[in-house]
Structure formats: structure tokens, C-alpha cells
Amino acid sequence: MADLPGDGVALFSTATAEGTIRLTLEPQQLAPLGEDEVLIRVEATPVNPSDLGLLFGPADVSTARVEGGALVTDIPEKLRRAVAARVGQSMPVGNEGAGTVIAAGASAAAQALVGRTVATFGGALYRSYRVARASDVLVLPEGASAREGASLTVNPLTAMAMVGTMRREGHTALVHTAAASNLGQMLVRLCAHEGVGLVNIVRSPAQVAILRGIGAEHVVDSSQADFMDRLVDAIVATGATLAFDAIGGGTLAGQILTAMEAAQLRLGAPFSVYGSSVHKQVYIYGGLDMGPTTFSRSFGLQWGICGFLLTPYLMKVGFEEVGRMRSFVVEHRGDIFSSYYSAEIALTAMLDPAVAQACQAKATGSKYLINPTL
């Protein structure tokens, strides 16, 4: 096994008893590697919306300031209960990333990865070095950069899981919200490749233009007065009875179910006081709106709203299917699953209040890539 490098640094998020979230950079201590483990020098790791819940929790990022070398944000008093279980615990941050394997355990599988560029996910990527099992990394082709691999796990596999869930549950088309996001654009390209009907819900004319520009056929703007009419039209055209919602709070999940039921009636479903017999499903997988999910039951009784996570899906489909998914992602890293970053920053920049506020804004087209080697 190669000698381990000098210790690096790692980013942690801690909720305090005083009602704050503190981000700190702490020394990273490296232990000897296990037989099947590799040590990755992290060179690219994105700031995804899914990272923000652990980074800042329910804190008000407009209060961000630097105190004693830490970035501190205040949690509104009414929201402090939401982080009670993690008070005093330093939580490692960063869902996915990529870099170079610089050391490995004794197994042949681990040793074969030394010098290769790999991607991985599972947390604790906002750091100088990350230990992973050899079987858990996605190996990039020779010559591929860490930047290419930084976002090749969470969003691509989630997009594939959405299409896979659709097929496993007997649906034929999808609805997706916050659809101009990095993940949303991947889903547009994936559904086009797979011949799957997709209804994209966005929140501004500018986002409509982004998706039209990459070939999306059905794009509906929820800020427009005729949103519901347009949504029903798009669902009639595609036959979608399954939706994935990144918003979470508010009325949108219920509006989607209402539109699905209206589409079924327009498509000829017979009248029943219990609504159509077609099951309509919304999976909530994000929390861009952390408020309550509210809806009026105007869509019969054949419906469901529940949460969706990538990891349980991967566990359900099994090792061989996950392997096929990962191979497909690597093959299409430059087209279906390509990512755009608005800025590349050092890990120390995560302690800058302006960067924290920009990340929390979750603006379309604004995505930071952290390079801990800077």
C-alpha cells in the first residue's frame, strides 16, 4: 500500500444548543486503509440542493457571519425543534464527488484503482481525502477529469431511478417539478433517449426557455394564470400518472394530482363518485419549499403522496442493476448526464457568507463546484 499523504481538512456542520448552525473546517486524520478500501484525493464535489439541508438545516442564511473562524447562521426559534436530534454533533457534509485514487488496500480490486479518476457518493465529500470501498466507486475512463465525474452519481442515478420507478410501477410517462435544475435537464435528455413522455413544471419564462433550448416538448410555467389548463393539456398528451416533486411544500403536489384526474376524465374515464380507477402517484424527493404540503382532495381516491429517496431504490433493484445504471451513466457522461457549473471554488470558500447565501438561493444556472485542492 502506498504511503498515506499528510492530513487534510474536512467541512463539518454542527447545530448548537444556542440555536445556530456552525460550519467549520477541521483537521482530517487518516487511518490505515482496509483491504478493500481506496483513498481518494477529492478534486471536485458539487453543492447540490440535497447538500443544503445538512449544511444549513432550517437556519436563516441571511444571518450568516464569521465568528472565530466558523461560519455561523441563526435558526429561527420556531424551527429549532427540527434539529434537536443533531445538536452538538459535528456532521460531515458533501453527498458526491470525484478525484484520484492515491492509495489502496491490499486487495487486487483496490490496487487496480491506484492512479485512476473515480467518482463516489454517500456523504463526507467536502474534504481533502475520502476513503471508499473499491466496489463503491465509479471508475471514469482514462483521461476523464474529476470535474466530469463530480456530478455523475446523485443526479444521474436519481434520474434513472425515476424512469425505473415509472416502469416498475406500470406508469408510462412522468411529471417533474423544478424541472430546469441540473437534475431536471438530465431527466429531459434521458427521457428523450428512452422515448418516455415527460411533463416539465417550471416557475418562470426564463426556465421555459432553458428547457425548450434542450429539446423539451412539454414545459408548463406555474407562474402563469393558465397553468392548470396547460398542465392538464400536457398530461393528456403524455398520459402521465406519476410525478416526482422537488418542491415539497405548498399546493403543487395536489395540483398535479388534480390535473391527472382531470386528464383521465378527458381521456374518457367513466364517471364515479370515487373518481377514476387509475392510480395517480406523486413522490416528493426534495424540499425547495420547507412549508407544509397542502392539498384539496379533488382527485378521487386512487392516489398517493409519499417520499422518495435514491438509496432505498438502489437497494431494492440490486447490485447487478445498479452496475448497469452506473455503466450507462459513464457512457453518457458527456451528453445525457453532463453538468454545468457557474463557479469553481476552494473548500475554504464555504465559510464565506456571500457563498452561503448564493448556495441557499438555489438559483437555476448557479451551481458551485468545490475543488478542495485549491
DRENDOMAR-639554 format. One record per residue (C-alpha): x, y, z. Coordinates in steps of 0.25 Angstrom, whole numbers, plus 5000, padded with zeros to 4 digits. Layout:
<atom><x>X</x><y>Y</y><z>Z</z></atom>
...
//
This chain:
<atom><x>5000</x><y>5000</y><z>5000</z></atom>
<atom><x>5005</x><y>5014</y><z>4996</z></atom>
<atom><x>5009</x><y>5023</y><z>5008</z></atom>
<atom><x>4997</x><y>5032</y><z>5013</z></atom>
<atom><x>4998</x><y>5047</y><z>5010</z></atom>
<atom><x>4999</x><y>5057</y><z>5021</z></atom>
<atom><x>4986</x><y>5060</y><z>5028</z></atom>
<atom><x>4976</x><y>5069</y><z>5021</z></atom>
<atom><x>4963</x><y>5077</y><z>5025</z></atom>
<atom><x>4949</x><y>5074</y><z>5025</z></atom>
<atom><x>4936</x><y>5082</y><z>5026</z></atom>
<atom><x>4926</x><y>5080</y><z>5037</z></atom>
<atom><x>4912</x><y>5085</y><z>5041</z></atom>
<atom><x>4908</x><y>5086</y><z>5055</z></atom>
<atom><x>4895</x><y>5090</y><z>5061</z></atom>
<atom><x>4897</x><y>5097</y><z>5075</z></atom>
<atom><x>4889</x><y>5098</y><z>5087</z></atom>
<atom><x>4889</x><y>5113</y><z>5085</z></atom>
<atom><x>4881</x><y>5112</y><z>5072</z></atom>
<atom><x>4891</x><y>5113</y><z>5062</z></atom>
<atom><x>4898</x><y>5105</y><z>5051</z></atom>
<atom><x>4913</x><y>5106</y><z>5051</z></atom>
<atom><x>4921</x><y>5102</y><z>5038</z></atom>
<atom><x>4936</x><y>5099</y><z>5042</z></atom>
<atom><x>4948</x><y>5093</y><z>5035</z></atom>
<atom><x>4955</x><y>5083</y><z>5044</z></atom>
<atom><x>4967</x><y>5075</y><z>5042</z></atom>
<atom><x>4965</x><y>5061</y><z>5035</z></atom>
<atom><x>4972</x><y>5050</y><z>5041</z></atom>
<atom><x>4975</x><y>5038</y><z>5032</z></atom>
<atom><x>4975</x><y>5024</y><z>5037</z></atom>
<atom><x>4981</x><y>5011</y><z>5031</z></atom>
<atom><x>4973</x><y>5006</y><z>5019</z></atom>
<atom><x>4965</x><y>4993</y><z>5020</z></atom>
<atom><x>4968</x><y>4982</y><z>5010</z></atom>
<atom><x>4957</x><y>4986</y><z>5000</z></atom>
<atom><x>4958</x><y>5002</y><z>5002</z></atom>
<atom><x>4963</x><y>5013</y><z>4994</z></atom>
<atom><x>4968</x><y>5027</y><z>4998</z></atom>
<atom><x>4962</x><y>5037</y><z>4988</z></atom>
<atom><x>4969</x><y>5051</y><z>4987</z></atom>
<atom><x>4956</x><y>5059</y><z>4985</z></atom>
<atom><x>4957</x><y>5069</y><z>4974</z></atom>
<atom><x>4943</x><y>5072</y><z>4970</z></atom>
<atom><x>4930</x><y>5072</y><z>4978</z></atom>
<atom><x>4917</x><y>5080</y><z>4975</z></atom>
<atom><x>4908</x><y>5087</y><z>4984</z></atom>
<atom><x>4895</x><y>5081</y><z>4981</z></atom>
<atom><x>4881</x><y>5085</y><z>4987</z></atom>
<atom><x>4881</x><y>5071</y><z>4995</z></atom>
<atom><x>4894</x><y>5076</y><z>5002</z></atom>
<atom><x>4888</x><y>5089</y><z>5007</z></atom>
<atom><x>4879</x><y>5082</y><z>5017</z></atom>
<atom><x>4891</x><y>5077</y><z>5025</z></atom>
<atom><x>4899</x><y>5089</y><z>5022</z></atom>
<atom><x>4890</x><y>5099</y><z>5028</z></atom>
<atom><x>4877</x><y>5092</y><z>5032</z></atom>
<atom><x>4866</x><y>5102</y><z>5035</z></atom>
<atom><x>4875</x><y>5113</y><z>5038</z></atom>
<atom><x>4873</x><y>5127</y><z>5032</z></atom>
<atom><x>4885</x><y>5129</y><z>5023</z></atom>
<atom><x>4883</x><y>5144</y><z>5022</z></atom>
<atom><x>4889</x><y>5144</y><z>5037</z></atom>
<atom><x>4902</x><y>5137</y><z>5032</z></atom>
<atom><x>4914</x><y>5143</y><z>5038</z></atom>
<atom><x>4928</x><y>5138</y><z>5042</z></atom>
<atom><x>4931</x><y>5136</y><z>5057</z></atom>
<atom><x>4944</x><y>5130</y><z>5062</z></atom>
<atom><x>4948</x><y>5124</y><z>5048</z></atom>
<atom><x>4934</x><y>5118</y><z>5047</z></atom>
<atom><x>4922</x><y>5122</y><z>5038</z></atom>
<atom><x>4910</x><y>5124</y><z>5047</z></atom>
<atom><x>4895</x><y>5125</y><z>5044</z></atom>
<atom><x>4883</x><y>5126</y><z>5053</z></atom>
<atom><x>4872</x><y>5117</y><z>5053</z></atom>
<atom><x>4858</x><y>5123</y><z>5055</z></atom>
<atom><x>4853</x><y>5119</y><z>5069</z></atom>
<atom><x>4841</x><y>5113</y><z>5064</z></atom>
<atom><x>4849</x><y>5103</y><z>5055</z></atom>
<atom><x>4859</x><y>5099</y><z>5065</z></atom>
<atom><x>4852</x><y>5086</y><z>5069</z></atom>
<atom><x>4855</x><y>5081</y><z>5055</z></atom>
<atom><x>4870</x><y>5080</y><z>5058</z></atom>
<atom><x>4868</x><y>5076</y><z>5073</z></atom>
<atom><x>4873</x><y>5062</y><z>5070</z></atom>
<atom><x>4887</x><y>5067</y><z>5064</z></atom>
<atom><x>4890</x><y>5077</y><z>5074</z></atom>
<atom><x>4905</x><y>5076</y><z>5078</z></atom>
<atom><x>4908</x><y>5066</y><z>5067</z></atom>
<atom><x>4918</x><y>5070</y><z>5056</z></atom>
<atom><x>4913</x><y>5065</y><z>5043</z></atom>
<atom><x>4921</x><y>5063</y><z>5031</z></atom>
<atom><x>4916</x><y>5069</y><z>5018</z></atom>
<atom><x>4916</x><y>5066</y><z>5003</z></atom>
<atom><x>4908</x><y>5056</y><z>4996</z></atom>
<atom><x>4916</x><y>5053</y><z>4984</z></atom>
<atom><x>4929</x><y>5056</y><z>4977</z></atom>
<atom><x>4941</x><y>5051</y><z>4969</z></atom>
<atom><x>4956</x><y>5050</y><z>4970</z></atom>
<atom><x>4969</x><y>5042</y><z>4968</z></atom>
<atom><x>4971</x><y>5029</y><z>4976</z></atom>
<atom><x>4985</x><y>5031</y><z>4982</z></atom>
<atom><x>4986</x><y>5019</y><z>4992</z></atom>
<atom><x>4979</x><y>5006</y><z>4993</z></atom>
<atom><x>4977</x><y>4994</y><z>5002</z></atom>
<atom><x>4984</x><y>4980</y><z>4999</z></atom>
<atom><x>4973</x><y>4974</y><z>4991</z></atom>
<atom><x>4975</x><y>4973</y><z>4975</z></atom>
<atom><x>4962</x><y>4981</y><z>4973</z></atom>
<atom><x>4967</x><y>4993</y><z>4981</z></atom>
<atom><x>4981</x><y>4992</y><z>4976</z></atom>
<atom><x>4976</x><y>4993</y><z>4962</z></atom>
<atom><x>4969</x><y>5006</y><z>4964</z></atom>
<atom><x>4982</x><y>5014</y><z>4968</z></atom>
<atom><x>4984</x><y>5026</y><z>4959</z></atom>
<atom><x>4970</x><y>5025</y><z>4953</z></atom>
<atom><x>4960</x><y>5036</y><z>4954</z></atom>
<atom><x>4947</x><y>5031</y><z>4961</z></atom>
<atom><x>4934</x><y>5037</y><z>4966</z></atom>
<atom><x>4926</x><y>5033</y><z>4978</z></atom>
<atom><x>4915</x><y>5037</y><z>4987</z></atom>
<atom><x>4910</x><y>5034</y><z>5001</z></atom>
<atom><x>4914</x><y>5047</y><z>5009</z></atom>
<atom><x>4926</x><y>5053</y><z>5015</z></atom>
<atom><x>4932</x><y>5058</y><z>5001</z></atom>
<atom><x>4934</x><y>5072</y><z>5005</z></atom>
<atom><x>4949</x><y>5069</y><z>5010</z></atom>
<atom><x>4963</x><y>5067</y><z>5005</z></atom>
<atom><x>4962</x><y>5052</y><z>5005</z></atom>
<atom><x>4951</x><y>5042</y><z>5005</z></atom>
<atom><x>4952</x><y>5027</y><z>5008</z></atom>
<atom><x>4943</x><y>5018</y><z>5000</z></atom>
<atom><x>4941</x><y>5003</y><z>4997</z></atom>
<atom><x>4947</x><y>4999</y><z>4984</z></atom>
<atom><x>4933</x><y>4993</y><z>4980</z></atom>
<atom><x>4926</x><y>5007</y><z>4983</z></atom>
<atom><x>4934</x><y>5015</y><z>4973</z></atom>
<atom><x>4930</x><y>5019</y><z>4959</z></atom>
<atom><x>4943</x><y>5018</y><z>4950</z></atom>
<atom><x>4944</x><y>5028</y><z>4939</z></atom>
<atom><x>4951</x><y>5025</y><z>4926</z></atom>
<atom><x>4965</x><y>5028</y><z>4925</z></atom>
<atom><x>4967</x><y>5043</y><z>4922</z></atom>
<atom><x>4954</x><y>5047</y><z>4928</z></atom>
<atom><x>4955</x><y>5058</y><z>4939</z></atom>
<atom><x>4949</x><y>5059</y><z>4953</z></atom>
<atom><x>4941</x><y>5071</y><z>4948</z></atom>
<atom><x>4934</x><y>5061</y><z>4938</z></atom>
<atom><x>4931</x><y>5051</y><z>4950</z></atom>
<atom><x>4927</x><y>5061</y><z>4961</z></atom>
<atom><x>4912</x><y>5060</y><z>4958</z></atom>
<atom><x>4912</x><y>5046</y><z>4952</z></atom>
<atom><x>4905</x><y>5039</y><z>4964</z></atom>
<atom><x>4894</x><y>5046</y><z>4971</z></atom>
<atom><x>4886</x><y>5053</y><z>4960</z></atom>
<atom><x>4889</x><y>5043</y><z>4948</z></atom>
<atom><x>4885</x><y>5031</y><z>4957</z></atom>
<atom><x>4873</x><y>5039</y><z>4962</z></atom>
<atom><x>4868</x><y>5042</y><z>4948</z></atom>
<atom><x>4870</x><y>5027</y><z>4944</z></atom>
<atom><x>4863</x><y>5023</y><z>4957</z></atom>
<atom><x>4851</x><y>5032</y><z>4953</z></atom>
<atom><x>4850</x><y>5025</y><z>4940</z></atom>
<atom><x>4852</x><y>5012</y><z>4946</z></atom>
<atom><x>4841</x><y>5014</y><z>4957</z></atom>
<atom><x>4831</x><y>5018</y><z>4945</z></atom>
<atom><x>4834</x><y>5005</y><z>4938</z></atom>
<atom><x>4833</x><y>4996</y><z>4951</z></atom>
<atom><x>4820</x><y>5002</y><z>4955</z></atom>
<atom><x>4813</x><y>5001</y><z>4942</z></atom>
<atom><x>4813</x><y>5016</y><z>4938</z></atom>
<atom><x>4816</x><y>5021</y><z>4924</z></atom>
<atom><x>4820</x><y>5036</y><z>4926</z></atom>
<atom><x>4825</x><y>5045</y><z>4936</z></atom>
<atom><x>4823</x><y>5059</y><z>4942</z></atom>
<atom><x>4835</x><y>5066</y><z>4948</z></atom>
<atom><x>4835</x><y>5079</y><z>4956</z></atom>
<atom><x>4847</x><y>5089</y><z>4958</z></atom>
<atom><x>4850</x><y>5084</y><z>4944</z></atom>
<atom><x>4860</x><y>5094</y><z>4940</z></atom>
<atom><x>4870</x><y>5089</y><z>4950</z></atom>
<atom><x>4883</x><y>5081</y><z>4947</z></atom>
<atom><x>4875</x><y>5068</y><z>4950</z></atom>
<atom><x>4863</x><y>5073</y><z>4942</z></atom>
<atom><x>4871</x><y>5075</y><z>4930</z></atom>
<atom><x>4877</x><y>5062</y><z>4931</z></atom>
<atom><x>4863</x><y>5056</y><z>4932</z></atom>
<atom><x>4859</x><y>5063</y><z>4919</z></atom>
<atom><x>4871</x><y>5057</y><z>4912</z></atom>
<atom><x>4869</x><y>5043</y><z>4918</z></atom>
<atom><x>4854</x><y>5043</y><z>4915</z></atom>
<atom><x>4857</x><y>5047</y><z>4900</z></atom>
<atom><x>4867</x><y>5036</y><z>4899</z></atom>
<atom><x>4857</x><y>5026</y><z>4905</z></atom>
<atom><x>4845</x><y>5030</y><z>4898</z></atom>
<atom><x>4838</x><y>5034</y><z>4911</z></atom>
<atom><x>4827</x><y>5045</y><z>4911</z></atom>
<atom><x>4831</x><y>5056</y><z>4921</z></atom>
<atom><x>4824</x><y>5068</y><z>4926</z></atom>
<atom><x>4833</x><y>5079</y><z>4932</z></atom>
<atom><x>4828</x><y>5088</y><z>4942</z></atom>
<atom><x>4836</x><y>5101</y><z>4944</z></atom>
<atom><x>4834</x><y>5115</y><z>4951</z></atom>
<atom><x>4838</x><y>5125</y><z>4941</z></atom>
<atom><x>4838</x><y>5128</y><z>4926</z></atom>
<atom><x>4853</x><y>5128</y><z>4926</z></atom>
<atom><x>4853</x><y>5114</y><z>4931</z></atom>
<atom><x>4843</x><y>5110</y><z>4920</z></atom>
<atom><x>4853</x><y>5116</y><z>4910</z></atom>
<atom><x>4865</x><y>5107</y><z>4916</z></atom>
<atom><x>4857</x><y>5094</y><z>4915</z></atom>
<atom><x>4852</x><y>5098</y><z>4901</z></atom>
<atom><x>4866</x><y>5100</y><z>4897</z></atom>
<atom><x>4870</x><y>5086</y><z>4900</z></atom>
<atom><x>4858</x><y>5080</y><z>4893</z></atom>
<atom><x>4847</x><y>5078</y><z>4904</z></atom>
<atom><x>4834</x><y>5077</y><z>4898</z></atom>
<atom><x>4824</x><y>5079</y><z>4909</z></atom>
<atom><x>4828</x><y>5091</y><z>4918</z></atom>
<atom><x>4818</x><y>5097</y><z>4927</z></atom>
<atom><x>4820</x><y>5110</y><z>4935</z></atom>
<atom><x>4814</x><y>5110</y><z>4949</z></atom>
<atom><x>4815</x><y>5125</y><z>4950</z></atom>
<atom><x>4805</x><y>5127</y><z>4938</z></atom>
<atom><x>4790</x><y>5129</y><z>4940</z></atom>
<atom><x>4786</x><y>5117</y><z>4931</z></atom>
<atom><x>4796</x><y>5108</y><z>4938</z></atom>
<atom><x>4785</x><y>5097</y><z>4942</z></atom>
<atom><x>4779</x><y>5097</y><z>4928</z></atom>
<atom><x>4793</x><y>5096</y><z>4921</z></atom>
<atom><x>4797</x><y>5085</y><z>4931</z></atom>
<atom><x>4784</x><y>5077</y><z>4928</z></atom>
<atom><x>4787</x><y>5078</y><z>4913</z></atom>
<atom><x>4801</x><y>5073</y><z>4915</z></atom>
<atom><x>4797</x><y>5061</y><z>4924</z></atom>
<atom><x>4786</x><y>5057</y><z>4913</z></atom>
<atom><x>4797</x><y>5058</y><z>4903</z></atom>
<atom><x>4806</x><y>5049</y><z>4910</z></atom>
<atom><x>4797</x><y>5040</y><z>4919</z></atom>
<atom><x>4806</x><y>5043</y><z>4931</z></atom>
<atom><x>4801</x><y>5037</y><z>4944</z></atom>
<atom><x>4814</x><y>5038</y><z>4952</z></atom>
<atom><x>4821</x><y>5051</y><z>4957</z></atom>
<atom><x>4834</x><y>5054</y><z>4964</z></atom>
<atom><x>4833</x><y>5067</y><z>4972</z></atom>
<atom><x>4845</x><y>5074</y><z>4977</z></atom>
<atom><x>4837</x><y>5086</y><z>4983</z></atom>
<atom><x>4831</x><y>5078</y><z>4995</z></atom>
<atom><x>4823</x><y>5089</y><z>5002</z></atom>
<atom><x>4811</x><y>5097</y><z>4997</z></atom>
<atom><x>4800</x><y>5093</y><z>4988</z></atom>
<atom><x>4807</x><y>5087</y><z>4975</z></atom>
<atom><x>4806</x><y>5072</y><z>4978</z></atom>
<atom><x>4791</x><y>5074</y><z>4980</z></atom>
<atom><x>4790</x><y>5082</y><z>4967</z></atom>
<atom><x>4798</x><y>5071</y><z>4960</z></atom>
<atom><x>4788</x><y>5060</y><z>4965</z></atom>
<atom><x>4776</x><y>5069</y><z>4961</z></atom>
<atom><x>4781</x><y>5071</y><z>4947</z></atom>
<atom><x>4784</x><y>5056</y><z>4946</z></atom>
<atom><x>4770</x><y>5053</y><z>4950</z></atom>
<atom><x>4764</x><y>5063</y><z>4940</z></atom>
<atom><x>4773</x><y>5057</y><z>4929</z></atom>
<atom><x>4767</x><y>5044</y><z>4932</z></atom>
<atom><x>4753</x><y>5049</y><z>4930</z></atom>
<atom><x>4756</x><y>5056</y><z>4918</z></atom>
<atom><x>4762</x><y>5043</y><z>4912</z></atom>
<atom><x>4749</x><y>5036</y><z>4915</z></atom>
<atom><x>4749</x><y>5030</y><z>4929</z></atom>
<atom><x>4735</x><y>5027</y><z>4933</z></atom>
<atom><x>4728</x><y>5035</y><z>4944</z></atom>
<atom><x>4729</x><y>5030</y><z>4958</z></atom>
<atom><x>4727</x><y>5037</y><z>4971</z></atom>
<atom><x>4740</x><y>5031</y><z>4975</z></atom>
<atom><x>4748</x><y>5037</y><z>4964</z></atom>
<atom><x>4755</x><y>5030</y><z>4953</z></atom>
<atom><x>4760</x><y>5016</y><z>4955</z></atom>
<atom><x>4774</x><y>5020</y><z>4950</z></atom>
<atom><x>4785</x><y>5021</y><z>4961</z></atom>
<atom><x>4792</x><y>5035</y><z>4962</z></atom>
<atom><x>4805</x><y>5036</y><z>4969</z></atom>
<atom><x>4813</x><y>5047</y><z>4974</z></atom>
<atom><x>4827</x><y>5045</y><z>4980</z></atom>
<atom><x>4833</x><y>5056</y><z>4988</z></atom>
<atom><x>4848</x><y>5056</y><z>4987</z></atom>
<atom><x>4853</x><y>5070</y><z>4990</z></atom>
<atom><x>4850</x><y>5081</y><z>4999</z></atom>
<atom><x>4851</x><y>5094</y><z>4992</z></atom>
<atom><x>4839</x><y>5099</y><z>5000</z></atom>
<atom><x>4840</x><y>5094</y><z>5014</z></atom>
<atom><x>4826</x><y>5098</y><z>5018</z></atom>
<atom><x>4814</x><y>5089</y><z>5019</z></atom>
<atom><x>4809</x><y>5080</y><z>5007</z></atom>
<atom><x>4795</x><y>5084</y><z>5006</z></atom>
<atom><x>4784</x><y>5079</y><z>4996</z></atom>
<atom><x>4769</x><y>5078</y><z>4994</z></atom>
<atom><x>4764</x><y>5064</y><z>4991</z></atom>
<atom><x>4759</x><y>5067</y><z>4977</z></atom>
<atom><x>4765</x><y>5055</y><z>4970</z></atom>
<atom><x>4757</x><y>5043</y><z>4975</z></atom>
<atom><x>4762</x><y>5032</y><z>4984</z></atom>
<atom><x>4772</x><y>5025</y><z>4975</z></atom>
<atom><x>4785</x><y>5033</y><z>4978</z></atom>
<atom><x>4797</x><y>5034</y><z>4987</z></atom>
<atom><x>4807</x><y>5044</y><z>4992</z></atom>
<atom><x>4820</x><y>5040</y><z>4999</z></atom>
<atom><x>4834</x><y>5042</y><z>5000</z></atom>
<atom><x>4845</x><y>5036</y><z>4990</z></atom>
<atom><x>4860</x><y>5034</y><z>4993</z></atom>
<atom><x>4871</x><y>5029</y><z>4983</z></atom>
<atom><x>4878</x><y>5019</y><z>4993</z></atom>
<atom><x>4866</x><y>5010</y><z>4996</z></atom>
<atom><x>4863</x><y>5009</y><z>4981</z></atom>
<atom><x>4877</x><y>5005</y><z>4978</z></atom>
<atom><x>4876</x><y>4994</y><z>4990</z></atom>
<atom><x>4863</x><y>4989</y><z>4984</z></atom>
<atom><x>4868</x><y>4987</y><z>4970</z></atom>
<atom><x>4880</x><y>4980</y><z>4974</z></atom>
<atom><x>4895</x><y>4980</y><z>4971</z></atom>
<atom><x>4894</x><y>4976</y><z>4956</z></atom>
<atom><x>4884</x><y>4986</y><z>4952</z></atom>
<atom><x>4892</x><y>4997</y><z>4959</z></atom>
<atom><x>4904</x><y>4993</y><z>4952</z></atom>
<atom><x>4897</x><y>4994</y><z>4938</z></atom>
<atom><x>4892</x><y>5008</y><z>4943</z></atom>
<atom><x>4906</x><y>5013</y><z>4946</z></atom>
<atom><x>4912</x><y>5008</y><z>4933</z></atom>
<atom><x>4901</x><y>5015</y><z>4926</z></atom>
<atom><x>4904</x><y>5028</y><z>4933</z></atom>
<atom><x>4919</x><y>5027</y><z>4930</z></atom>
<atom><x>4916</x><y>5024</y><z>4915</z></atom>
<atom><x>4907</x><y>5037</y><z>4914</z></atom>
<atom><x>4915</x><y>5046</y><z>4924</z></atom>
<atom><x>4917</x><y>5056</y><z>4912</z></atom>
<atom><x>4903</x><y>5057</y><z>4907</z></atom>
<atom><x>4891</x><y>5052</y><z>4915</z></atom>
<atom><x>4898</x><y>5054</y><z>4929</z></atom>
<atom><x>4907</x><y>5066</y><z>4926</z></atom>
<atom><x>4907</x><y>5077</y><z>4937</z></atom>
<atom><x>4909</x><y>5092</y><z>4937</z></atom>
<atom><x>4916</x><y>5099</y><z>4948</z></atom>
<atom><x>4915</x><y>5114</y><z>4950</z></atom>
<atom><x>4928</x><y>5115</y><z>4958</z></atom>
<atom><x>4939</x><y>5106</y><z>4964</z></atom>
<atom><x>4943</x><y>5110</y><z>4978</z></atom>
<atom><x>4952</x><y>5105</y><z>4989</z></atom>
<atom><x>4947</x><y>5098</y><z>5001</z></atom>
<atom><x>4950</x><y>5110</y><z>5010</z></atom>
<atom><x>4940</x><y>5118</y><z>5002</z></atom>
<atom><x>4929</x><y>5110</y><z>5008</z></atom>
<atom><x>4932</x><y>5119</y><z>5021</z></atom>
<atom><x>4929</x><y>5132</y><z>5013</z></atom>
<atom><x>4915</x><y>5137</y><z>5016</z></atom>
<atom><x>4913</x><y>5142</y><z>5002</z></atom>
<atom><x>4916</x><y>5128</y><z>4996</z></atom>
<atom><x>4906</x><y>5122</y><z>5007</z></atom>
<atom><x>4895</x><y>5132</y><z>5002</z></atom>
<atom><x>4897</x><y>5129</y><z>4988</z></atom>
<atom><x>4896</x><y>5114</y><z>4990</z></atom>
<atom><x>4884</x><y>5115</y><z>4998</z></atom>
<atom><x>4877</x><y>5123</y><z>4987</z></atom>
<atom><x>4877</x><y>5110</y><z>4979</z></atom>
<atom><x>4876</x><y>5119</y><z>4966</z></atom>
<atom><x>4875</x><y>5112</y><z>4953</z></atom>
<atom><x>4888</x><y>5112</y><z>4945</z></atom>
<atom><x>4896</x><y>5116</y><z>4958</z></atom>
<atom><x>4903</x><y>5103</y><z>4963</z></atom>
<atom><x>4916</x><y>5103</y><z>4971</z></atom>
<atom><x>4927</x><y>5093</y><z>4969</z></atom>
<atom><x>4937</x><y>5091</y><z>4981</z></atom>
<atom><x>4951</x><y>5087</y><z>4978</z></atom>
<atom><x>4958</x><y>5084</y><z>4991</z></atom>
<atom><x>4972</x><y>5084</y><z>4985</z></atom>
<atom><x>4971</x><y>5099</y><z>4982</z></atom>
//
